[in-house]
């Protein structure tokens, strides 16, 4: 029976984290087809999440942070720590996903199907879960495909239809990695929050790891809202400028690292792209704001 080590991090969203872990503990086939162990990172939560999770699973191991680690660094620490543990599969999850009852069963079946499709590969295949919006049912997170292999940093989402699909990188909302493959890689904790999962997927693709998006949706999670972020065009210019270089914005050093590592000879273009688009949106909005005033003079 395969043992799956589940790693995830959390910070002060107890209800969502509990719902996520409850959905995993309710998986079809648990204790008959596979078994779980949980390794988590508590980044300075003050809402009692860790205690609540221990009531769900008393064997839960929790590493402790101080509130400054955020996703990339927390998950990188967990990933590195996991290499000292015994497991057959490493499962990375985001704690805001509610998984379907047969998610893990389907992912394991997809992994075995992917193995049968490969005739010669140095690495065992990775399966990334396809996640959907709980209201619309539309694809929200999962596999990402190159729009053009010459530009390996611009992506299209994995196809939302049925069937196992080969992809080039992923969002790690649900990421199932066989032990032999997991031990050959690491998450880069030098990113301040985002980028680390996409970066890992691109590194895997360059090394020849087969990455497949699951044949069906495995869970529900809405997209992160733009409201209140640097992309929210209803906010003031000063507020948006202040938000863009924050951890949850588009921090310059993170974008620079990501572009240089993955953008090839066109990395300066990829680095500048979001900032150019941001400036153009500011110019457009400023023009709309100035227009009526100019007409009144």
Backbone as CSV, one residue per row, in Angstrom:
resi,resn,N_x,N_y,N_z,CA_x,CA_y,CA_z,C_x,C_y,C_z
1,UNK,0.847,-1.196,0.000,0.000,0.000,0.000,0.885,1.250,0.000
2,UNK,0.744,2.107,-1.011,1.603,3.293,-1.067,1.326,4.273,0.073
3,UNK,2.404,4.842,0.592,2.300,5.867,1.633,2.516,7.232,0.990
4,UNK,1.580,8.123,1.229,1.623,9.465,0.649,1.909,10.469,1.750
5,UNK,3.000,11.204,1.602,3.328,12.271,2.552,2.755,13.579,2.010
6,UNK,1.801,14.141,2.727,1.121,15.376,2.317,1.796,16.555,2.995
7,UNK,2.244,17.531,2.209,2.846,18.730,2.790,2.024,19.959,2.388
8,UNK,1.857,20.861,3.337,1.099,22.091,3.085,1.466,23.105,4.157
9,UNK,1.225,24.373,3.869,1.464,25.439,4.842,0.175,26.207,5.072
10,UNK,0.129,26.918,6.193,-1.090,27.657,6.509,-0.770,28.879,7.362
11,UNK,-1.690,29.854,7.302,-1.561,31.069,8.115,-2.936,31.704,8.295
12,UNK,-3.502,31.513,9.460,-4.692,32.245,9.903,-5.886,32.177,8.958
13,UNK,-6.161,30.997,8.433,-7.439,30.792,7.756,-7.944,29.397,8.156
14,UNK,-8.234,29.295,9.432,-8.544,28.003,10.051,-9.666,27.250,9.343
15,UNK,-10.754,27.945,9.036,-11.910,27.268,8.436,-11.537,26.634,7.095
16,UNK,-10.802,27.378,6.267,-10.417,26.841,4.960,-9.443,25.682,5.106
17,UNK,-8.473,25.832,6.009,-7.480,24.773,6.186,-8.135,23.504,6.720
18,UNK,-9.037,23.654,7.675,-9.747,22.492,8.196,-10.560,21.814,7.100
19,UNK,-11.245,22.594,6.284,-12.058,22.016,5.211,-11.188,21.236,4.230
20,UNK,-10.019,21.768,3.937,-9.090,21.096,3.026,-8.668,19.742,3.593
21,UNK,-8.219,19.721,4.837,-7.722,18.475,5.430,-8.858,17.481,5.666
22,UNK,-10.021,17.974,6.036,-11.175,17.077,6.158,-11.475,16.388,4.830
23,UNK,-11.351,17.133,3.737,-11.640,16.537,2.429,-10.611,15.475,2.062
24,UNK,-9.375,15.623,2.529,-8.362,14.599,2.284,-8.604,13.370,3.165
25,UNK,-8.983,13.599,4.405,-9.229,12.476,5.310,-10.484,11.694,4.934
26,UNK,-11.321,12.266,4.070,-12.538,11.587,3.615,-12.351,10.921,2.255
27,UNK,-11.107,10.771,1.825,-10.840,10.232,0.492,-11.242,8.760,0.362
28,UNK,-11.846,8.443,-0.777,-12.151,7.061,-1.121,-10.856,6.262,-1.232
29,UNK,-10.795,5.131,-0.579,-9.609,4.274,-0.670,-8.587,4.503,0.427
30,UNK,-8.789,5.527,1.253,-7.848,5.778,2.349,-7.855,4.596,3.313
31,UNK,-6.655,4.108,3.623,-6.419,2.949,4.506,-6.647,1.616,3.809
32,UNK,-7.252,1.636,2.609,-7.377,0.400,1.827,-6.432,0.399,0.622
33,UNK,-6.388,1.533,-0.094,-5.542,1.630,-1.283,-4.264,2.421,-1.027
34,UNK,-4.281,3.324,-0.066,-3.142,4.182,0.247,-3.294,4.705,1.669
35,UNK,-2.227,5.261,2.199,-2.296,5.884,3.516,-1.574,7.215,3.498
36,UNK,-2.005,8.108,4.389,-1.456,9.459,4.478,-0.574,9.613,5.714
37,UNK,0.412,10.509,5.584,1.041,11.180,6.710,1.084,12.661,6.360
38,UNK,0.933,13.520,7.362,0.846,14.954,7.126,2.032,15.669,7.761
39,UNK,2.629,16.553,6.980,3.710,17.421,7.451,3.344,18.840,7.045
40,UNK,3.181,19.728,8.029,2.668,21.072,7.757,3.618,22.134,8.285
41,UNK,3.432,23.348,7.768,4.195,24.503,8.237,3.211,25.572,8.667
42,UNK,3.269,25.935,9.950,2.411,26.975,10.515,3.208,28.275,10.535
43,UNK,2.862,29.181,9.610,3.615,30.430,9.530,3.034,31.485,10.469
44,UNK,3.156,31.204,11.763,2.778,32.193,12.766,1.290,32.397,12.941
45,UNK,0.490,31.350,12.763,-0.959,31.495,12.928,-1.317,31.790,14.379
46,UNK,-2.354,32.606,14.565,-2.832,32.947,15.909,-4.287,32.537,16.114
47,UNK,-4.841,31.781,15.165,-6.265,31.428,15.220,-6.512,29.978,15.633
48,UNK,-5.464,29.296,16.106,-5.644,27.933,16.589,-5.730,26.873,15.515
49,UNK,-5.261,27.180,14.309,-5.360,26.215,13.221,-4.621,24.923,13.541
50,UNK,-3.412,25.027,14.056,-2.602,23.828,14.319,-3.305,22.892,15.304
51,UNK,-3.857,23.438,16.372,-4.558,22.611,17.361,-5.781,21.952,16.735
52,UNK,-6.493,22.692,15.899,-7.673,22.131,15.236,-7.282,20.979,14.310
53,UNK,-6.165,21.128,13.613,-5.725,20.071,12.703,-5.255,18.833,13.462
54,UNK,-4.637,19.039,14.605,-4.192,17.887,15.407,-5.381,17.079,15.914
55,UNK,-6.516,17.719,16.101,-7.726,16.995,16.502,-8.243,16.131,15.353
56,UNK,-7.949,16.548,14.113,-8.348,15.741,12.961,-7.390,14.580,12.739
57,UNK,-6.099,14.819,12.993,-5.083,13.781,12.823,-3.991,14.016,13.857
58,UNK,-3.967,13.175,14.885,-3.046,13.387,16.003,-1.585,13.180,15.606
59,UNK,-1.338,12.520,14.456,0.040,12.270,14.020,0.624,13.419,13.202
60,UNK,-0.173,14.463,12.981,0.281,15.608,12.191,1.568,16.210,12.761
61,UNK,2.572,16.375,11.896,3.797,17.069,12.285,3.709,18.512,11.806
62,UNK,4.068,19.448,12.667,3.971,20.865,12.315,5.307,21.558,12.568
63,UNK,5.842,22.185,11.530,6.998,23.062,11.679,6.482,24.475,11.946
64,UNK,7.252,25.263,12.655,6.751,26.562,13.103,7.503,27.715,12.447
65,UNK,6.747,28.702,11.954,7.312,29.935,11.431,6.857,31.123,12.263
66,UNK,7.285,32.311,11.852,6.981,33.517,12.635,6.095,34.510,11.894
67,UNK,5.505,34.060,10.781,4.627,34.944,10.022,5.295,35.644,8.864
68,UNK,6.603,35.396,8.660,7.334,36.073,7.582,7.777,35.112,6.481
69,UNK,7.361,33.852,6.560,7.862,32.855,5.611,7.081,32.849,4.303
70,UNK,5.783,32.985,4.362,4.903,32.951,3.193,5.030,31.610,2.462
71,UNK,4.364,31.504,1.286,4.184,30.187,0.661,5.496,29.564,0.189
72,UNK,6.275,30.278,-0.603,7.444,29.677,-1.241,8.464,29.172,-0.226
73,UNK,8.792,30.020,0.736,9.802,29.625,1.715,9.287,28.514,2.629
74,UNK,8.007,28.597,3.021,7.415,27.566,3.868,7.419,26.213,3.158
75,UNK,6.965,26.203,1.900,6.882,24.939,1.165,8.270,24.400,0.828
76,UNK,9.223,25.293,0.589,10.595,24.850,0.335,11.168,24.148,1.559
77,UNK,10.881,24.684,2.738,11.334,24.053,3.985,10.688,22.680,4.153
78,UNK,9.396,22.596,3.897,8.698,21.312,3.990,9.244,20.307,2.990
79,UNK,9.472,20.763,1.768,9.977,19.874,0.711,11.332,19.307,1.122
80,UNK,12.209,20.174,1.628,13.537,19.719,2.031,13.449,18.764,3.219
81,UNK,12.588,19.078,4.183,12.405,18.210,5.344,11.847,16.856,4.945
82,UNK,10.980,16.832,3.938,10.352,15.582,3.508,11.373,14.565,3.010
83,UNK,12.506,15.039,2.517,13.518,14.124,1.993,14.124,13.233,3.074
84,UNK,13.918,13.616,4.326,14.396,12.813,5.448,13.338,11.813,5.911
85,UNK,12.147,11.866,5.310,11.033,11.006,5.698,10.891,9.844,4.716
86,UNK,10.177,8.821,5.155,9.862,7.706,4.260,8.499,7.958,3.617
87,UNK,8.396,7.753,2.326,7.136,7.891,1.602,7.300,7.282,0.213
88,UNK,6.179,6.979,-0.403,6.179,6.509,-1.792,5.841,7.642,-2.756
89,UNK,4.978,8.536,-2.288,4.598,9.714,-3.066,4.620,10.928,-2.151
90,UNK,5.053,12.058,-2.718,4.970,13.348,-2.043,3.812,14.115,-2.667
91,UNK,2.903,14.588,-1.831,1.735,15.320,-2.319,1.761,16.739,-1.769
92,UNK,1.944,17.722,-2.650,1.880,19.136,-2.283,0.457,19.611,-2.497
93,UNK,-0.130,20.256,-1.489,-1.479,20.803,-1.641,-1.517,22.228,-1.123
94,UNK,-2.455,22.999,-1.649,-2.784,24.306,-1.093,-3.955,24.136,-0.134
95,UNK,-3.917,24.843,0.975,-4.909,24.611,2.020,-6.236,25.309,1.763
96,UNK,-6.395,25.940,0.595,-7.684,26.551,0.270,-8.462,25.731,-0.750
97,UNK,-8.002,24.507,-1.033,-8.690,23.630,-1.965,-9.519,22.613,-1.183
98,UNK,-10.753,22.399,-1.621,-11.571,21.301,-1.098,-11.572,20.209,-2.156
99,UNK,-11.034,19.063,-1.795,-10.831,17.994,-2.775,-12.052,17.092,-2.883
100,UNK,-12.253,16.590,-4.086,-13.344,15.649,-4.321,-13.018,14.323,-3.643
101,UNK,-14.045,13.543,-3.274,-13.811,12.320,-2.497,-12.895,11.299,-3.172
102,UNK,-12.839,11.304,-4.490,-12.003,10.328,-5.196,-10.765,10.959,-5.824
103,UNK,-10.366,12.148,-5.337,-9.260,12.883,-5.961,-7.964,12.083,-5.947
104,UNK,-7.589,11.545,-4.810,-6.317,10.840,-4.699,-6.373,9.526,-5.468
105,UNK,-7.489,8.825,-5.388,-7.663,7.594,-6.164,-7.462,7.864,-7.652
106,UNK,-8.073,8.937,-8.160,-7.945,9.285,-9.571,-6.516,9.694,-9.926
107,UNK,-5.868,10.444,-9.043,-4.501,10.886,-9.309,-3.540,9.697,-9.374
108,UNK,-3.709,8.731,-8.474,-2.867,7.533,-8.514,-3.122,6.732,-9.785
109,UNK,-4.389,6.623,-10.175,-4.711,5.920,-11.419,-4.097,6.635,-12.620
110,UNK,-4.140,7.972,-12.602,-3.538,8.745,-13.690,-2.022,8.551,-13.720
111,UNK,-1.417,8.466,-12.545,0.029,8.275,-12.489,0.415,6.931,-13.084
112,UNK,-0.352,5.916,-12.788,-0.087,4.594,-13.355,-0.349,4.591,-14.865
113,UNK,-1.395,5.294,-15.304,-1.661,5.401,-16.746,-0.529,6.128,-17.452
114,UNK,-0.022,7.191,-16.829,1.084,7.940,-17.412,2.326,7.062,-17.527
115,UNK,2.571,6.238,-16.534,3.702,5.315,-16.587,3.601,4.404,-17.806
116,UNK,2.386,3.945,-18.103,2.200,3.018,-19.224,2.379,3.703,-20.573
117,UNK,2.262,5.051,-20.595,2.424,5.790,-21.854,3.881,6.062,-22.186
118,UNK,4.761,5.888,-21.204,6.162,6.252,-21.370,6.994,5.021,-21.662
119,UNK,7.744,5.081,-22.730,8.591,3.943,-23.091,10.000,4.077,-22.533
120,UNK,10.468,5.323,-22.416,11.836,5.515,-21.949,11.947,6.880,-21.275
121,UNK,11.976,6.879,-19.945,12.091,8.136,-19.206,12.958,7.909,-17.981
122,UNK,13.867,8.845,-17.749,14.730,8.747,-16.580,13.946,8.924,-15.293
123,UNK,12.849,9.694,-15.362,12.075,10.024,-14.169,10.665,9.440,-14.265
124,UNK,10.120,9.078,-13.098,8.716,8.695,-13.036,7.859,9.948,-13.199
125,UNK,6.681,9.818,-13.822,5.871,11.001,-14.120,5.232,11.628,-12.891
126,UNK,4.990,12.926,-13.016,4.336,13.748,-11.993,2.909,14.025,-12.460
127,UNK,1.961,14.037,-11.530,0.570,14.362,-11.861,0.157,15.621,-11.115
128,UNK,-0.300,16.621,-11.861,-0.819,17.847,-11.267,-2.338,17.813,-11.365
129,UNK,-2.994,18.119,-10.259,-4.447,18.074,-10.221,-5.082,19.262,-10.929
130,UNK,-6.107,18.959,-11.686,-6.900,19.992,-12.352,-7.955,20.483,-11.361
131,UNK,-7.967,21.791,-11.081,-8.841,22.377,-10.067,-9.846,23.305,-10.741
132,UNK,-11.058,23.356,-10.207,-12.116,24.156,-10.833,-12.739,25.130,-9.851
133,UNK,-13.397,26.152,-10.415,-14.146,27.108,-9.610,-15.392,26.416,-9.055
134,UNK,-15.686,26.568,-7.758,-16.822,25.854,-7.174,-18.179,26.323,-7.681
135,UNK,-18.254,27.521,-8.264,-19.530,28.052,-8.743,-19.687,27.819,-10.243
136,UNK,-18.724,28.280,-11.025,-18.838,28.187,-12.484,-18.418,26.825,-13.028
137,UNK,-17.569,26.105,-12.271,-17.054,24.830,-12.762,-15.903,24.985,-13.730
138,UNK,-15.436,26.219,-13.950,-14.349,26.466,-14.900,-12.994,26.133,-14.285
139,UNK,-12.040,25.808,-15.160,-10.664,25.542,-14.745,-10.100,26.782,-14.052
140,UNK,-9.431,26.570,-12.908,-8.788,27.684,-12.211,-7.286,27.465,-12.033
141,UNK,-6.885,26.254,-11.643,-5.473,25.946,-11.418,-5.171,24.541,-11.923
142,UNK,-3.883,24.319,-12.232,-3.481,22.995,-12.695,-2.246,23.063,-13.559
143,UNK,-2.280,22.347,-14.688,-1.142,22.328,-15.593,-1.091,23.556,-16.478
144,UNK,0.125,23.899,-16.908,0.348,25.029,-17.809,1.173,24.538,-19.005
145,UNK,0.811,24.994,-20.193,1.486,24.582,-21.424,2.139,25.788,-22.097
146,UNK,3.282,25.567,-22.726,3.926,26.635,-23.485,3.014,27.077,-24.623
147,UNK,2.835,28.373,-24.783,2.144,28.869,-25.977,3.012,28.649,-27.211
148,UNK,4.320,28.805,-27.016,5.290,28.595,-28.085,6.590,28.146,-27.426
149,UNK,7.151,26.993,-27.819,8.383,26.508,-27.178,9.541,27.501,-27.235
150,UNK,9.509,28.437,-28.187,10.574,29.434,-28.272,10.475,30.460,-27.145
151,UNK,9.304,30.540,-26.533,9.086,31.511,-25.456,8.610,30.746,-24.217
152,UNK,9.538,30.066,-23.516,9.170,29.148,-22.431,8.825,29.830,-21.118
153,UNK,8.035,30.879,-21.209,7.611,31.544,-19.973,6.207,32.138,-20.134
154,UNK,5.670,32.055,-21.355,4.286,32.441,-21.623,3.467,31.177,-21.753
155,UNK,2.382,31.073,-20.979,1.658,29.814,-20.886,0.194,29.967,-21.249
156,UNK,-0.378,28.823,-21.616,-1.821,28.664,-21.688,-2.187,27.605,-20.663
157,UNK,-3.370,27.711,-20.088,-3.775,26.728,-19.092,-3.951,25.373,-19.746
158,UNK,-3.798,24.327,-18.926,-4.060,22.989,-19.418,-5.486,22.886,-19.929
159,UNK,-5.723,22.030,-20.899,-7.053,21.901,-21.502,-8.066,21.470,-20.455
160,UNK,-9.210,22.130,-20.378,-10.184,21.807,-19.337,-10.968,20.532,-19.595
161,UNK,-10.847,19.931,-20.769,-11.619,18.739,-21.092,-11.102,17.503,-20.386
162,UNK,-11.786,16.377,-20.629,-11.409,15.118,-20.006,-10.157,14.553,-20.655
163,UNK,-9.499,13.675,-19.939,-8.334,12.990,-20.477,-7.031,13.482,-19.885
164,UNK,-6.109,12.557,-19.739,-4.776,12.876,-19.241,-4.047,13.729,-20.263
165,UNK,-3.414,14.813,-19.822,-2.782,15.758,-20.746,-1.361,16.058,-20.319
166,UNK,-0.427,15.997,-21.265,0.966,16.351,-20.995,1.083,17.873,-20.929
167,UNK,1.735,18.386,-19.881,1.900,19.830,-19.690,3.367,20.122,-19.392
168,UNK,3.707,21.413,-19.298,5.105,21.812,-19.135,5.436,22.312,-17.734
169,UNK,4.450,22.795,-17.008,4.669,23.234,-15.627,3.325,23.238,-14.917
170,UNK,3.259,23.811,-13.709,2.052,23.615,-12.922,1.903,24.645,-11.809
171,UNK,0.641,24.763,-11.344,0.333,25.349,-10.039,0.259,24.181,-9.060
172,UNK,0.912,24.309,-7.925,1.019,23.181,-6.987,-0.142,23.145,-5.994
173,UNK,-1.381,23.352,-6.481,-2.543,23.205,-5.610,-2.778,21.749,-5.245
174,UNK,-2.413,20.863,-6.167,-2.394,19.420,-5.940,-1.307,18.870,-6.853
175,UNK,-0.235,18.403,-6.265,0.907,17.934,-7.060,1.416,16.630,-6.470
176,UNK,1.273,15.541,-7.219,1.651,14.206,-6.764,2.974,13.812,-7.440
177,UNK,4.010,13.615,-6.617,5.356,13.343,-7.127,5.852,12.010,-6.558
178,UNK,6.216,11.053,-7.405,6.800,9.810,-6.898,8.116,10.086,-6.175
179,UNK,8.432,9.260,-5.215,9.595,9.494,-4.368,10.878,9.688,-5.176
180,UNK,11.124,8.810,-6.147,12.383,8.879,-6.884,12.533,10.209,-7.607
181,UNK,11.429,10.744,-8.102,11.463,12.048,-8.770,11.596,13.171,-7.753
182,UNK,10.846,13.079,-6.657,10.863,14.139,-5.639,12.257,14.355,-5.075
183,UNK,13.005,13.281,-4.878,14.327,13.401,-4.261,15.339,14.082,-5.170
184,UNK,15.024,14.200,-6.447,15.957,14.797,-7.412,15.780,16.302,-7.562
185,UNK,14.791,16.879,-6.851,14.475,18.294,-7.036,14.238,18.979,-5.687
186,UNK,14.146,20.294,-5.741,13.829,21.099,-4.561,13.024,22.316,-4.999
187,UNK,12.226,22.822,-4.083,11.567,24.111,-4.304,12.533,25.225,-3.927
188,UNK,12.488,26.322,-4.656,13.367,27.455,-4.388,12.706,28.389,-3.381
189,UNK,13.184,28.348,-2.147,12.624,29.178,-1.095,13.097,30.613,-1.118
190,UNK,13.921,30.973,-2.113,14.361,32.367,-2.212,13.293,33.260,-2.817
191,UNK,12.296,32.667,-3.479,11.139,33.464,-3.888,10.391,33.890,-2.633
192,UNK,9.811,35.079,-2.669,9.180,35.597,-1.466,7.783,35.037,-1.247
193,UNK,7.086,34.635,-2.308,5.746,34.061,-2.122,5.380,33.161,-3.303
194,UNK,5.137,33.733,-4.447,4.726,32.978,-5.625,5.957,32.565,-6.447
195,UNK,5.718,32.104,-7.659,6.729,31.709,-8.648,7.378,30.349,-8.385
196,UNK,7.466,29.917,-7.127,8.272,28.734,-6.820,7.725,27.473,-7.469
197,UNK,6.397,27.325,-7.541,5.844,26.109,-8.137,6.022,26.097,-9.660
198,UNK,5.742,27.234,-10.319,5.950,27.312,-11.766,7.422,27.096,-12.098
199,UNK,8.296,27.679,-11.303,9.742,27.534,-11.484,10.168,26.071,-11.363
200,UNK,9.625,25.362,-10.373,9.939,23.944,-10.201,9.481,23.139,-11.407
201,UNK,8.275,23.419,-11.894,7.766,22.697,-13.057,8.631,22.892,-14.292
202,UNK,9.082,24.125,-14.511,9.940,24.395,-15.660,11.291,23.692,-15.516
203,UNK,11.817,23.663,-14.292,13.071,22.939,-14.038,12.885,21.456,-14.325
204,UNK,11.764,20.893,-13.889,11.483,19.480,-14.159,11.400,19.202,-15.658
205,UNK,10.723,20.076,-16.381,10.593,19.890,-17.831,11.956,19.931,-18.506
206,UNK,12.815,20.854,-18.106,14.154,20.913,-18.701,14.964,19.653,-18.411
207,UNK,14.703,19.028,-17.259,15.415,17.808,-16.892,14.780,16.556,-17.500
208,UNK,13.633,16.706,-18.135,13.003,15.567,-18.785,11.953,14.845,-17.975
209,UNK,11.449,15.464,-16.908,10.391,14.835,-16.114,9.066,14.927,-16.868
210,UNK,8.371,13.821,-17.073,7.041,13.884,-17.704,6.022,14.430,-16.696
211,UNK,5.322,15.498,-17.075,4.320,16.112,-16.208,2.962,15.981,-16.891
212,UNK,1.997,15.456,-16.167,0.656,15.260,-16.711,-0.369,15.961,-15.846
213,UNK,-1.348,16.590,-16.505,-2.498,17.127,-15.790,-3.537,16.025,-15.659
214,UNK,-4.184,15.951,-14.511,-5.132,14.882,-14.219,-6.257,14.818,-15.250
215,UNK,-6.806,13.637,-15.396,-7.834,13.401,-16.416,-9.177,14.012,-16.053
216,UNK,-9.357,14.371,-14.793,-10.610,14.979,-14.363,-10.298,16.014,-13.277
217,UNK,-11.288,16.835,-12.946,-11.108,17.800,-11.865,-11.003,17.065,-10.535
218,UNK,-10.050,17.503,-9.712,-9.809,16.850,-8.429,-10.279,17.667,-7.230
219,UNK,-10.615,18.933,-7.443,-11.030,19.750,-6.316,-11.568,21.092,-6.749
220,UNK,-12.022,21.856,-5.757,-12.614,23.166,-5.997,-11.814,24.259,-5.308
221,UNK,-11.536,25.327,-6.043,-10.854,26.492,-5.487,-11.024,27.649,-6.463
222,UNK,-11.599,28.763,-6.029,-11.728,29.911,-6.926,-10.377,30.575,-7.166
223,UNK,-10.278,31.335,-8.252,-9.080,32.118,-8.506,-8.931,33.195,-7.439
224,UNK,-7.683,33.553,-7.155,-7.457,34.665,-6.242,-8.065,35.937,-6.823
225,UNK,-8.831,36.680,-6.050,-9.486,37.873,-6.594,-8.488,38.992,-6.868
226,UNK,-8.778,39.789,-7.904,-7.950,40.964,-8.207,-8.291,42.138,-7.302
227,UNK,-9.477,42.103,-6.702,-9.906,43.204,-5.844,-8.928,43.406,-4.696
228,UNK,-8.458,44.640,-4.544,-7.528,44.974,-3.480,-6.074,44.698,-3.801
229,UNK,-5.797,44.175,-5.014,-4.417,43.885,-5.418,-3.908,44.984,-6.347
230,UNK,-2.654,44.841,-6.779,-2.076,45.830,-7.694,-2.762,45.830,-9.048
231,UNK,-3.545,44.792,-9.340,-4.281,44.716,-10.604,-5.653,45.384,-10.527
232,UNK,-6.053,45.810,-9.340,-7.369,46.415,-9.139,-7.345,47.858,-9.626
233,UNK,-7.967,48.107,-10.761,-7.906,49.427,-11.392,-8.830,50.440,-10.724
234,UNK,-9.568,49.997,-9.712,-10.389,50.953,-8.962,-9.590,51.636,-7.851
235,UNK,-8.401,51.116,-7.553,-7.563,51.701,-6.511,-6.806,52.914,-7.045
236,UNK,-6.334,53.722,-6.139,-5.582,54.909,-6.534,-4.217,54.523,-7.101
237,UNK,-3.644,55.432,-7.877,-2.321,55.221,-8.454,-1.291,54.939,-7.361
238,UNK,-1.316,55.721,-6.309,-0.344,55.556,-5.225,-0.467,54.175,-4.578
239,UNK,-1.711,53.737,-4.364,-1.929,52.430,-3.734,-1.442,51.307,-4.629
240,UNK,-1.735,51.371,-5.925,-1.311,50.312,-6.850,0.205,50.263,-6.967
241,UNK,0.843,51.416,-6.992,2.307,51.451,-7.049,2.913,50.838,-5.788
242,UNK,2.261,51.065,-4.656,2.770,50.501,-3.403,2.587,48.988,-3.361
243,UNK,1.543,48.487,-4.001,1.229,47.055,-3.936,2.050,46.206,-4.900
244,UNK,2.507,46.786,-6.006,3.112,45.962,-7.052,4.392,45.278,-6.587
245,UNK,5.147,45.907,-5.701,6.416,45.307,-5.281,6.311,44.599,-3.935
246,UNK,5.098,44.250,-3.517,4.912,43.471,-2.292,4.968,41.979,-2.607
247,UNK,5.016,41.157,-1.561,5.126,39.706,-1.737,4.002,39.143,-2.608
248,UNK,2.797,39.668,-2.434,1.654,39.144,-3.179,1.357,39.961,-4.432
249,UNK,2.287,40.843,-4.783,2.163,41.586,-6.027,3.027,40.957,-7.108
250,UNK,3.877,41.777,-7.718,4.832,41.291,-8.715,6.210,41.819,-8.316
251,UNK,6.779,41.288,-7.207,8.035,41.842,-6.670,9.169,41.762,-7.689
252,UNK,9.922,42.863,-7.796,10.921,42.993,-8.854,11.992,41.907,-8.792
253,UNK,12.532,41.646,-7.611,13.621,40.676,-7.509,13.139,39.260,-7.819
254,UNK,11.922,38.931,-7.401,11.369,37.613,-7.725,11.167,37.467,-9.227
255,UNK,10.593,38.505,-9.823,10.361,38.459,-11.271,11.681,38.360,-12.023
256,UNK,12.692,39.074,-11.552,14.002,39.035,-12.188,14.601,37.631,-12.107
257,UNK,14.553,37.015,-10.923,15.073,35.656,-10.756,14.345,34.675,-11.684
258,UNK,13.030,34.775,-11.680,12.201,33.872,-12.484,12.480,34.030,-13.980
259,UNK,12.553,35.274,-14.437,12.785,35.527,-15.861,14.167,35.070,-16.294
260,UNK,15.189,35.360,-15.502,16.554,34.980,-15.872,16.733,33.469,-15.880
261,UNK,16.050,32.772,-14.968,16.199,31.325,-14.901,15.431,30.600,-15.996
262,UNK,14.336,31.187,-16.442,13.423,30.438,-17.309,13.134,31.086,-18.658
263,UNK,13.584,32.321,-18.872,13.191,33.042,-20.067,14.103,32.897,-21.260
264,UNK,15.234,32.173,-21.113,16.146,32.037,-22.246,16.731,33.377,-22.649
265,UNK,17.035,33.506,-23.931,17.670,34.735,-24.413,16.722,35.925,-24.366
266,UNK,15.430,35.654,-24.241,14.439,36.731,-24.203,14.085,37.140,-22.777
267,UNK,14.901,36.742,-21.793,14.505,36.985,-20.407,14.270,38.460,-20.081
268,UNK,15.035,39.420,-20.651,14.722,40.823,-20.323,13.307,41.219,-20.740
269,UNK,12.865,40.694,-21.880,11.503,40.976,-22.349,10.479,40.426,-21.374
270,UNK,10.690,39.188,-20.935,9.755,38.573,-20.004,9.752,39.289,-18.656
271,UNK,10.929,39.746,-18.241,11.010,40.473,-16.976,10.193,41.754,-17.039
272,UNK,10.326,42.489,-18.129,9.691,43.815,-18.229,8.207,43.742,-18.545
273,UNK,7.758,42.664,-19.153,6.390,42.603,-19.670,5.309,43.033,-18.681
274,UNK,5.229,42.472,-17.454,4.120,42.873,-16.571,4.197,44.324,-16.140
275,UNK,5.407,44.863,-16.039,5.556,46.248,-15.597,5.188,47.221,-16.720
276,UNK,5.516,46.851,-17.958,5.112,47.682,-19.099,3.593,47.703,-19.209
277,UNK,2.966,46.532,-19.081,1.506,46.467,-19.144,0.876,47.262,-18.004
278,UNK,1.509,47.217,-16.850,1.011,47.962,-15.691,1.064,49.464,-15.959
279,UNK,2.190,49.953,-16.485,2.343,51.377,-16.778,1.327,51.809,-17.840
280,UNK,1.132,50.982,-18.863,0.160,51.307,-19.905,-1.259,51.396,-19.341
281,UNK,-1.573,50.498,-18.396,-2.906,50.565,-17.794,-3.068,51.843,-16.969
282,UNK,-1.983,52.267,-16.312,-2.038,53.516,-15.541,-2.252,54.711,-16.467
283,UNK,-1.538,54.705,-17.592,-1.684,55.795,-18.557,-3.110,55.844,-19.082
284,UNK,-3.662,54.673,-19.416,-5.032,54.606,-19.926,-6.032,55.126,-18.893
285,UNK,-5.862,54.656,-17.638,-6.784,55.083,-16.590,-6.647,56.580,-16.305
286,UNK,-5.401,57.092,-16.362,-5.185,58.511,-16.122,-5.853,59.344,-17.215
287,UNK,-5.784,58.828,-18.455,-6.425,59.526,-19.562,-7.932,59.584,-19.399
288,UNK,-8.512,58.474,-18.933,-9.958,58.444,-18.709,-10.342,59.402,-17.593
289,UNK,-9.472,59.467,-16.582,-9.738,60.356,-15.453,-9.641,61.814,-15.862
290,UNK,-8.670,62.122,-16.719,-8.434,63.517,-17.138,-9.439,63.983,-18.150
291,UNK,-10.003,63.052,-18.917,-10.859,63.417,-20.036,-12.010,64.311,-19.670
292,UNK,-12.889,63.896,-18.767,-14.035,64.720,-18.411,-13.641,66.071,-17.831
293,UNK,-12.548,66.091,-17.053,-12.110,67.356,-16.450,-11.666,68.327,-17.516
294,UNK,-10.968,67.787,-18.537,-10.478,68.660,-19.598,-11.619,69.272,-20.380
295,UNK,-12.717,68.459,-20.552,-13.839,68.961,-21.305,-14.580,70.051,-20.547
296,UNK,-14.517,70.038,-19.232,-15.241,71.022,-18.424,-14.526,72.361,-18.410
297,UNK,-13.221,72.389,-18.718,-12.495,73.670,-18.644,-12.807,74.534,-19.832
